[in-house]
Amino acid sequence: MPDLTVLPVPVFSPLCNLGFALRREVFVIEQNVPEELEHDADDLAATHIVGIAEGAVVAVLRILWNESYAKIGRVAVAASHRGHGLGAKMIRFAVEYAAGQGQSRCYLESQSDKVAFYERLGFVAYGDEFMDAGIPHLRMKNF
């Protein structure tokens, strides 16, 4: 596994903008999510987390804060770096970061074909499958 440096970054900082570019690459280009759905107003309030390996931003996610839970979302890993455990490292960092901010309960909405990945990290799926941006999803929580 390549060394991964994971850190929170300010919205619209150069590193965050590289994270936004990676999200566009994964969601808009690879998964055909409409561009207008990829970025939303929540980006302004979110904590953005990037993963840097080999001098490049190769992983990204965001955390939205709620009184009851931290919502992890927009999780993406560059195609060139998938299969090396970087996504798991990012999720573990996000859960620990949220706990450090006083929120030990995390929630996310997983693409249905990624549920097993999140289950291995302690999340449990619940409720009915739903569509988001034309992709089936399930709600998941670690509490």
Secondary structure, 3 states (H helix, E strand, C coil): CCCCEEEEECCCCHHHHHHHHHHHHHHHHHCCCCHHHHCCCHHHHCEEEEEEECCEEEEEEEEEECCCCEEEEEEEECHHHCCCCHHHHHHHHHHHHHHHCCCCCEEEEEEHHHHHHHHHCCCEEEEEEEEECCEEEEEEECC
